[in-house]
Amino acid sequence: FYPGRRKLVYCSRTVPEIDKALAELKRLMEYRQRQGCADENFIGLGLTSRKNLCVHPQVSTERKGAIVDARCREMTASWVRQKAQTVGNIELCDFFETLQTMETSELLPSGVYTLEDLTDYGKAHKMCPYYLSRRVIPMADVIIYSFHYMLDPKVAELVSKEFEKDSIVVFDEAHNIDSICIDSLSIDINERTLRSSTASVERLGERVDEMKAQNSEKLRGEYDRLVEGLRDALAARDEDLVLSNPILPDHVLNEAVPGNIRKAEHFVRFLKRFIEYLKARMRVMHVVAETTPSFLKHIREVTYIERKPLRFCAERLASLVRTLEITDLEEYGALAKVAGFAT
């Protein structure tokens, strides 16, 4: 037995193709309506990046997606909004704030919305189209978005995990699935990445020292949460998503974070040691291919870094970035990549 209406997820590769598919769906539903078909409460929409959906007068003029993401977080992160309640001169996004006051059921009327329709609706009703689409996705009948939202575990965990098991999934140009999966599950690290990571981890250490001097209780609170396990420490990460991390299994999320990386300053030193190890490994004149167990054995023998803290590295970094209330994440992209490789 299947319900009368199953969710259809249509995956395409580029933004123009997504918009074209939405326009076709819109024409189809208009034709069905002219033929007398009853499609009440039908919602079809697409999902793309903040850069393509932002309607904030200043932020939407930025050309780089990473800058749009950073400026968006500067106005929508939970700690920024909380601070704005006591400090009057902090700028928030009015479009996001309006959305937060609305019930999900009253966010979007029935219909099919192209990306342009969605941004026009957001402007007219003073609501953020990006977060609007994120909230409406669970109740939408047809969703059109990029391959990565379905195939990349880091993104799918946040966007697609709540879909019904009987949802129909269609891949346009499905011969690209292999390359998308390889890209999603691969990490390329070069000397430039490691140099940038070194600079980032130095800045991270400075931020930790500043917070220890100004608000040591906050770092202590993070430490206590990490003792309980990552699931509790990252319970509210959906709206404040800071870094895209590898997905960890449930038994890992329920474990206490290893003691040698729980304290922020210890974790910073751990990252420095790992980065220096990678730099040394890359000072070779020939190609080296080895298995994961072999790599882990070598790093343990040379640096005494064990497997367990490596596994927690990406989420530990995300937790620290959130605790330090860092919103400009572009500076930490290379370090996040190194932490993802560690995990």
Secondary structure, 3 states (H helix, E strand, C coil): CCCCCCCEEEEECCHHHHHHHHHHHHHHHHHHHHCCCCCCCCEEEEECCHHHHCCCCCHHHCCCHHHHHHHHHHHHCHHHHHHHCCCCCCCCCHHHHHHHCCCHHHCCCCEEECHHHHHHHHHHHCCCHHHHHHHHHHHCCEEEEECHHHHCHHHHHHHCCCCCCCCEEEECCHHHHHHHHHHHCCCCCCHHHHHHHHHHHHHHHHHHHHHHHHCHHHHHHHHHHHHHCHHHHCCCCCCCCCCCCCCCCHHHHCCCCCHHHCCHHHHHHHHHHHHHHHHHHCCCCCCCCCCHHHHHHHHHHHHCCCHHHHHCHHHHHHHHHHHCCCCCHHHHHHHHHHHHHHC
